[in-house]
Structures are given as structure tokens and as C-alpha cells.
Amino acid sequence: MNKDFSVMYEYLNRICEKLDSDELRKDFRKCYLNTLETTVKYDEDGNVFIITGDIEAMWLRDSSVQVSHYVRLAGKDEGCRKLVRSLLKRQFEYINTDPYANAFNEKANGNGHKDETETKAIVFERKYEIDSLIYPLWLLNNYYFYSKDNSVFDKLFFKTLKTITETLIVEQDYKNKSQYYFRRPDDEKDSLLNNGYGADYKYTGMVRSAFRPSDDRCEYPFLVPANMFVVAVFKELTANLNNLKIENPYNSEITDLCIRIKDGIEKYAIINHKDFGKIYAYEVDGLGNALLMDDANVPSLLSLPYLGWCEKDDPVYLNTRRFILSKSNPFYFEGNAAKGIGSPHTPDNYIWHISLIIEALTTDDENEKKRIFKTLRETTAGTGFMHEGFDCNNPDNFTRSWFAWANTLFAVFIIDCII
């Protein structure tokens, strides 16, 4: 055991003592430690690199969530504090290297996908996704909340904040301002429309995301839950800086950006559904087209209270929740073993453990939480680990046996909903 993480291991042992079976204690311990024991790598200078699990690359999104249960101990545990600080530093350096990339190599070795786009050797994949820029700020907010370490708001942070803000502003009107394009010759499904430059649209004030958190191509350019994530994270970040009386040179740009996003959501992303009332669309284009669905990956419509966009009892959210947890959502599946939200990224009838856990984290219904806990325990195919997607009729069929993000969320679920 690394002595730097001694507080974390003591905390883990205390949680395990509260669980009611040896099997649950064993599986919780495995999932809780999965990131630290299997995905964290340190270079010769002690800098951290975190892979997703079964892919030898670091996603900005995944790595942020993979340490979200450790960050809670950052004020007490030296190892957790060092881990998160080192991760944030690497994430910020990556963003400044290429704000349009979603995944990176540990070194500039040229590994990864080969696309018709300007890809540097450090980049593993260059799929532009809003959430890849926002998750590190989300992690930073959480880190500050638990550690009260304001030294994280340093020169590198402000350089990164500038890069993120400028990129988001450009992508509000990408047809006229952005040079980003994406074509993958051997996979037209991933290539953006219009020769790689993206679908047509009307300016809405929202920010374009070329890809979803699942890394699938967006059908319409304005991914609504991702835009909500921008607003929620910037709101908390601005409050932190104001409370610390730290001047933010990009405050006016961020304020204007968030106002425009919120106005765009109000005008273009709220749909009057004949059965559910006012609900949020998943994607829109400002031209009158809207995609009514939800995807299992986060940011999702299901995750809005988890992201900080709204409260659990928000009326439009509750209407949306009823819609996406019904067969009206084309990616909601019910089978003999489970029911829940899947994704076009995985086969039909495959439900994601991530979406099940988010469903539990965004409700106050104890019966719903108990049902989901039972489902999670019965759908690991005997591995004790969470997976990406599993067949709702036969959980022995699943994707990704080593998916650290899902394991982290299971640990969070146990701590927040079961203990």
C-alpha cells in the first residue's frame, strides 16, 4: 500500500465495514481501487497519466470522472491530492496543445486513429466534444471544493481557461469561424457531414459539439446536455473565483457565452411533447430539427441534476426523465434481466451501467435506488466489475470488461445511495 494514500485506504476500510456481505465488500473494493491500481501510470518525474482501462490512451472526460471518488479525500489524503493535481496539470497541457482532441497519448508517439485532420503525434483521437473541454474544469471545481487549495488557480489554469473559452466562442458559429473538420476515410459513420465540416444550422447561441460523449457523431450540431454542462461548470467556477477575490480576465466573455447558451436552450431546445409536456431535446440545429432521445453516456439529459444544471424536482427535467425512461426514447431497452438506457454506440438492447447509476444518483426514490442496486449486482456476468453495455436479456454478453469510469461510478453509488 502506498503510504501517500493511507487516509484513502482507511476510508475504504470504514466503508467496507458498513456493507452487509463479503461479496459486496470484495466487489466494492475492486471497483473503488480500479482506477488507482490498474489505470494510473507515473513517469520518471512523477507526472500522472490515466488510461480508460482497455484502451492505452487518456480521455479528458474519462480521466476526470475516474478520480471523482478520490477527489473527495483531497483535503485529507496526500496521495489523492497529488494525483488530482498532477492529472489537472496534464489535462490542461493537453488542452492547450489541441483543444479539439478528446484523447491523448502519454508521449508523442503517433499512436491512435489516423484521420484527415491536423493531428499531432501526442493526440490519440481528434474528435471535438464540448465535454472534453469542460470535464477538467468540473474536476477542478470539485478539487477546490474538497481541498480548499486555491493554488490550483495558477497561470496554467488561466491559460487553459482562455483556450477553452475562445474555442467555445468560435464553435457557436463554426461555419463562419472554425477551421475544425473531421473525416475518417475508412468510417463514413464517424465522418462529419458536408465534407467533414458539419451539418447545417442556424445560429442559436449554443456551442457546436461535433461528437457526443460516446464519441459518436452528432446528428445535429447543438448537443443540449453538453451545453448545459458548460453553463453549470462555468457558474460554479465563477463563484469560486469571486469568493476568492481572484480576478478572471475572461469573465465578461464567459458571462456572455453562458447567457447566449441559456437563451438558445430556452428558445430551441425545449419541445412540447404531446404525451410528456415540455421536455428537453437531445440535439437541435436551430432550423427546427430536434432529436428526441437520450444517450447513456454523460453529459446526458438524465444526468442534468448530477451535472448541476437543475434540481431533481425541476418540472421540465421530470417530464424529460419520464420521456427518456420510457419506450418513447429509442435507446431505452427493457428485457428479462434489466431495463434502462443504452446507446447507438453499442448494440440494440444493451443497457449501460453508467446510465443505471446516473438514474439512481438523480432520484430521491428509495425503491428506484434499491431496484438499480439489485440490477447492478446481477449484471456483472460474475466479474464483480461494471461494464460499458450489457444485453438486457442476457448480461453475460457485454462490452468492455475493463472500463474504469463505470467502476468509479459504482463506488460513488455505493457511498452516496447505499451507505
C-alpha atoms as one frame of an Amber mdcrd trajectory, in Angstrom:
protein
   0.000   0.000   0.000   1.349   3.437  -0.961   1.713   5.415   2.258   0.647
   8.600   0.442  -2.833   7.031   0.161  -3.048   5.870   3.785  -6.073   8.052
   4.561  -7.855   6.741   1.464  -7.281   3.104   2.442  -8.529   3.794   5.958
 -11.633   5.415   4.474 -12.133   2.449   2.145 -11.916   0.024   5.058 -14.504
   2.011   7.015 -16.914   1.899   4.076 -16.412  -1.849   3.668 -17.254  -2.405
   7.341 -20.705  -0.915   6.667 -21.512  -3.295   3.797 -23.557  -6.366   4.577
 -21.802  -9.175   2.698 -18.293 -10.349   1.937 -19.082 -10.478  -1.773 -20.268
  -6.854  -1.866 -17.250  -5.743   0.148 -14.930  -7.518  -2.285 -16.608  -6.059
  -5.378 -16.843  -2.556  -3.929 -13.155  -2.638  -3.018 -12.236  -3.799  -6.534
 -14.291  -1.064  -8.185 -13.131   1.648  -5.790  -9.469   0.855  -6.391  -9.776
   0.052 -10.097  -8.554   3.451 -11.297  -5.641   3.641  -8.884  -4.493   0.040
  -9.218  -4.949  -0.541 -12.951  -5.096   2.735 -14.918  -2.723   5.200 -13.220
   0.796   5.441 -14.598   3.601   7.704 -13.356   6.527   8.868 -15.459  10.076
   9.325 -14.193   9.203  12.821 -12.933   6.146  11.628 -11.034   3.628  13.047
 -13.508   0.433  11.035 -13.834  -1.147   9.537 -16.944  -4.511   7.762 -16.666
  -5.796   5.336 -19.277  -9.503   4.498 -19.606  -8.928   0.811 -18.989  -8.811
  -1.371 -22.069  -7.578   1.459 -24.337  -3.996   2.678 -23.911  -4.893   6.371
 -24.126  -6.147   9.107 -21.818  -9.543  10.663 -22.454 -10.037  14.084 -20.873
 -13.619  13.124 -19.970 -12.991   9.636 -18.619  -9.903  10.522 -16.596 -11.802
  13.341 -14.858 -14.575  11.015 -13.709 -12.214   8.129 -12.930 -10.785  10.084
  -9.960 -14.063  11.700  -8.856 -14.347   9.407  -5.805 -10.732  10.102  -4.810
 -11.063  13.877  -5.098 -13.437  13.799  -2.121 -10.420  12.975   0.059  -8.123
  15.614  -1.436  -8.287  17.718   1.714  -7.058  14.837   3.896  -5.078  12.395
   1.765  -1.722  13.418   0.307  -1.834  10.767  -2.404  -5.270  11.838  -3.631
  -4.215  15.487  -3.632  -1.065  14.782  -5.646  -2.944  12.517  -8.041  -5.635
  15.053  -8.888  -3.242  17.998  -9.120  -0.959  16.076 -11.462  -3.914  14.950
 -13.579  -5.237  18.508 -13.888  -1.802  19.732 -14.962  -1.572  17.119 -17.695
  -5.152  17.751 -18.844  -4.522  21.494 -19.085  -1.314  20.933 -21.048  -3.172
  18.654 -23.457  -5.989  21.167 -23.971  -3.502  23.893 -24.789  -1.792  21.545
 -27.228  -5.044  20.819 -29.083  -8.460  21.893 -27.735 -10.191  19.825 -30.438
  -8.769  16.480 -29.314 -10.635  14.175 -26.958  -7.934  11.577 -26.206  -4.159
  11.717 -25.912  -1.075   9.518 -25.847   1.293   9.518 -22.917   4.081  10.588
 -25.268   4.230  11.977 -28.780   4.427   8.522 -30.347   1.807   8.889 -33.096
  -0.410   6.105 -31.749  -4.134   6.309 -32.329  -6.625   6.931 -35.120  -5.461
   8.256 -38.476  -7.918  10.817 -39.805  -7.970  13.537 -42.429  -7.376  16.251
 -39.874  -4.407  18.065 -38.402  -3.412  15.557 -35.751  -0.280  15.927 -33.639
   1.703  12.892 -32.509   0.568  13.387 -28.892  -3.089  13.094 -29.961  -4.740
   9.668 -29.901  -8.057  10.856 -31.327  -9.226  14.271 -32.526 -12.984  14.172
 -32.054 -14.117  17.592 -30.918 -16.539  17.255 -27.997 -17.663  20.048 -25.694
 -17.485  17.860 -22.615 -13.812  17.047 -23.185 -13.055  20.722 -22.551 -15.430
  21.086 -19.624 -14.738  17.952 -17.584 -11.289  19.131 -16.406 -12.920  22.356
 -15.134 -15.591  20.218 -13.442 -12.802  18.229 -11.783 -11.042  21.430 -10.746
 -14.231  22.750  -9.134 -14.620  19.507  -7.201 -10.965  19.517  -6.217 -11.211
  23.041  -4.822 -14.481  22.236  -3.020 -12.913  19.352  -1.097  -9.343  20.591
  -0.703  -9.751  24.394  -0.453  -6.403  24.513  -2.260  -6.644  27.773  -4.202
  -3.153  27.413  -5.647  -4.761  25.429  -8.476  -5.919  28.742  -9.972  -2.466
  29.422 -11.400  -1.040  30.671 -14.709  -1.565  27.329 -16.429  -5.205  27.317
 -15.324  -5.860  30.781 -16.748  -4.036  29.934 -19.965  -6.283  26.882 -20.278
  -9.404  28.867 -19.402  -8.551  31.252 -22.229  -8.110  28.372 -24.672 -11.393
  26.754 -23.643 -13.381  29.986 -23.734 -12.047  31.041 -27.122 -12.738  27.596
 -28.594 -16.324  27.547 -27.338 -16.985  31.040 -28.711 -15.643  30.029 -32.119
 -17.848  26.942 -32.126 -21.007  28.984 -31.529 -20.769  29.922 -35.213 -18.459
  27.272 -36.579 -19.412  27.607 -40.242 -18.044  31.148 -40.305 -15.324  30.959
 -37.652 -13.998  27.413 -37.177 -11.326  25.587 -39.137 -12.087  22.244 -37.487
 -13.157  19.404 -39.737 -13.229  15.647 -39.303 -13.105  12.931 -41.920 -12.278
   9.277 -41.328 -11.940   7.676 -44.765 -12.440   4.113 -43.542 -15.501   5.027
 -41.446 -18.071   7.301 -43.034 -20.295   6.830 -39.976 -17.834   8.925 -37.951
 -17.015  11.493 -40.642 -18.844  14.795 -40.289 -21.313  15.864 -42.962 -20.552
  18.469 -45.636 -17.109  17.106 -46.426 -16.122  16.948 -42.777 -17.191  20.442
 -41.718 -20.505  19.518 -40.107 -24.266  19.765 -40.531 -26.050  22.948 -41.492
 -27.502  25.088 -38.728 -28.919  28.432 -37.661 -27.053  30.457 -35.046 -28.629
  29.738 -31.643 -26.076  30.958 -29.115 -25.363  27.348 -28.182 -21.980  25.770
 -28.868 -21.463  23.115 -31.540 -20.247  19.685 -30.476 -19.134  17.519 -33.372
 -19.295  14.344 -31.282 -21.189  13.022 -28.284 -19.630  11.791 -25.015 -19.940
   8.299 -26.509 -17.560   9.506 -29.263 -20.368   9.015 -31.822 -21.022  11.740
 -34.376 -23.791  14.202 -33.501 -26.761  14.161 -35.846 -27.493  17.835 -35.139
 -24.696  20.172 -34.036 -26.041  21.586 -30.767 -25.816  18.845 -28.151 -28.143
  20.157 -25.461 -26.881  18.408 -22.271 -23.293  19.283 -23.174 -24.259  22.960
 -23.477 -25.979  22.737 -20.106 -22.751  21.299 -18.689 -20.867  24.370 -19.913
 -23.227  26.719 -18.081 -23.282  24.702 -14.843 -19.494  24.356 -14.611 -18.772
  27.979 -15.512 -21.328  29.135 -12.924 -19.546  27.245 -10.162 -16.108  28.258
 -11.394 -17.084  31.938 -11.481 -18.472  31.700  -7.953 -15.221  30.138  -6.727
 -13.095  32.868  -8.260 -15.393  35.599  -6.940 -15.371  34.159  -3.423 -11.579
  34.043  -3.505 -11.459  37.563  -4.964  -9.333  36.264  -7.847  -9.724  38.401
 -10.941 -10.869  36.466 -14.006  -9.733  38.268 -17.182 -12.227  36.236 -19.233
 -15.234  36.869 -17.009 -17.138  39.045 -19.497 -16.658  36.539 -22.333 -17.771
  33.650 -20.125 -20.799  35.575 -18.857 -21.891  36.455 -22.393 -21.298  32.894
 -23.579 -23.453  31.411 -20.818 -26.261  33.920 -21.368 -26.351  33.078 -25.059
 -26.313  29.340 -24.376 -29.170  29.597 -21.871 -31.206  31.754 -24.251 -30.577
  29.255 -27.043 -31.683  26.330 -24.898 -34.851  28.153 -23.889 -35.694  29.071
 -27.485 -34.634  25.975 -29.432 -34.192  23.003 -27.093 -37.496  22.841 -25.193
 -40.089  20.832 -27.100 -43.804  20.494 -26.384 -44.330  16.736 -26.474 -47.882
  15.504 -26.930 -47.542  12.882 -24.177 -44.954  14.313 -21.782 -45.378  18.094
 -21.982 -42.331  20.357 -22.131 -39.157  18.289 -22.458 -35.555  18.923 -23.485
 -34.361  17.704 -26.858 -31.047  15.863 -27.011 -29.739  17.661 -30.123 -31.036
  20.565 -32.235 -29.853  22.607 -35.207 -31.782  25.873 -34.826 -33.569  25.179
 -38.103 -36.492  23.400 -36.473 -34.977  19.925 -36.307 -34.706  18.211 -32.922
 -33.538  14.763 -31.875 -35.703  13.362 -29.087 -33.674  10.678 -27.310 -31.050
  10.233 -24.649 -27.689   8.525 -24.731 -26.242   6.547 -21.848 -23.010   8.496
 -21.661 -22.624  11.689 -19.637 -23.446  14.565 -20.198 -26.915  13.202 -20.854
 -30.399  14.521 -20.280 -30.818  12.002 -17.469 -27.729  13.417 -15.737 -28.810
  17.096 -15.567 -29.087  17.283 -11.738 -25.788  15.378 -11.439 -24.180  17.957
 -13.729 -25.578  20.861 -11.724 -27.928  22.230 -14.398 -31.098  21.843 -12.330
 -32.610  20.307  -9.223 -34.061  16.794  -9.226 -37.605  18.178  -8.977 -37.338
  20.649 -11.873 -40.598  20.278 -13.870 -39.026  20.199 -17.346 -36.387  17.770
 -16.134 -39.029  15.482 -14.617 -41.003  15.494 -17.883 -37.800  14.751 -19.772
 -36.906  11.991 -17.339 -40.293  10.321 -17.838 -39.759  10.503 -21.605 -36.232
   9.104 -21.692 -37.073   6.324 -19.225 -39.854   5.109 -21.484 -40.083   3.315
 -24.800 -40.563   6.707 -26.441 -36.775   7.031 -26.131 -35.366   4.906 -28.981
 -32.423   3.902 -26.761 -34.427   2.784 -23.757 -34.484  -1.003 -23.516 -36.386
  -3.462 -21.364 -35.508  -7.145 -21.119 -35.696 -10.165 -18.839 -32.715  -9.038
 -16.755 -32.841  -5.238 -16.761 -34.346  -2.021 -18.061 -32.584   1.248 -18.748
 -30.876   3.492 -21.265 -28.348   2.309 -23.826 -26.628   3.983 -26.738 -26.236
   3.841 -30.512 -22.563   3.267 -29.659 -23.387  -0.275 -28.503 -25.756  -2.939
 -29.888 -29.533  -2.728 -29.569 -30.870  -3.960 -26.220 -27.567  -3.205 -24.485
 -28.003  -1.099 -21.334 -25.117   0.850 -19.820 -24.117   0.540 -16.183 -23.230
   4.242 -16.272 -26.791   5.212 -17.159 -28.244   2.961 -14.455 -26.030   4.560
 -11.826 -26.855   8.065 -13.055 -30.542   7.127 -12.839 -30.004   6.286  -9.160
 -27.929   9.391  -8.434 -30.641  11.671  -9.835 -33.645  10.398  -7.881 -34.825
  10.530  -4.282 -36.998   7.440  -4.774 -35.517   4.784  -2.458 -37.345   1.974
  -4.250 -35.802   3.028  -7.550 -32.346   3.045  -5.964 -32.893  -0.437  -4.498
 -34.062  -1.787  -7.854 -30.998  -0.354  -9.584 -28.675  -1.717  -6.904 -30.146
  -5.165  -7.441 -29.754  -4.808 -11.211 -26.119  -3.720 -10.906 -25.298  -6.676
  -8.679 -26.956  -9.146 -11.063 -25.463  -7.895 -14.341 -21.693  -8.107 -13.877
 -21.508 -11.560 -15.530 -19.802 -12.814 -12.369 -16.876 -10.410 -12.684 -17.832
  -8.008  -9.900 -16.982  -5.131 -12.260 -19.176  -2.722 -14.162 -19.107  -2.801
 -17.954 -19.921  -0.442 -20.795 -23.099  -2.078 -22.146 -24.747  -5.422 -21.417
 -27.560  -7.359 -23.055 -30.756  -6.654 -21.121 -31.863 -10.253 -21.764 -28.517
 -11.943 -21.164 -25.999  -9.933 -19.100 -23.279 -12.489 -19.847 -22.999 -10.670
 -23.164 -21.332  -7.313 -22.569 -18.847  -4.789 -23.947 -15.649  -3.676 -22.205
 -14.641  -5.830 -19.278 -12.193  -3.134 -18.116 -13.956   0.231 -18.058 -12.706
   2.271 -15.105 -15.222   5.127 -15.379 -18.148   2.755 -14.754 -16.332   1.166
 -11.812 -15.752   4.582 -10.257 -19.426   5.454 -10.568 -20.377   2.174  -8.889
 -18.190   3.148  -5.942 -19.844   6.577  -5.835 -23.267   4.915  -5.963 -22.496
   2.659  -3.020 -21.165   5.552  -0.926 -23.958   8.002  -1.792 -27.000   5.750
  -2.094 -26.366   2.552  -0.135 -24.285   3.505   2.898
